[in-house]
Amino acid sequence: METTKYEITYIIRPDLDDAAKTALVERFDKIVTDNGAEIISSKDWSKRRFAYEIGGYNEGIYHVITLNANDDTALNEFDRLSKINNDILRHMIVKRED
């Protein structure tokens, strides 16, 4: 089965302390790997100001995960859990062509 490269970008609440943010990132990295995907990189992009308010916040911390996956199990699980986590304001999953 051929692997496909994906990129997950998600926005973390800006008022989380460093320990909580690190725990959140590790938890979601583990969710991806436990469901069969291989993480190529997982890093903070930057803290950015929003064009409009999201959930009462005017800025957020962007985090990007690049990964390889054989199927969409890991992506579906990430999507499901990030929607019910209050520390993640938004997320986006994109299939990479490179």
Secondary structure, 3 states (H helix, E strand, C coil): CCCEEEEEEEEECCCCCHHHHHHHHHHHHHHHHHCCCEEEEEEEEEEEEEEEEECCEEEEEEEEEEEEECCCHHHHHHHHHHHCCCCEEEEEEEECCC
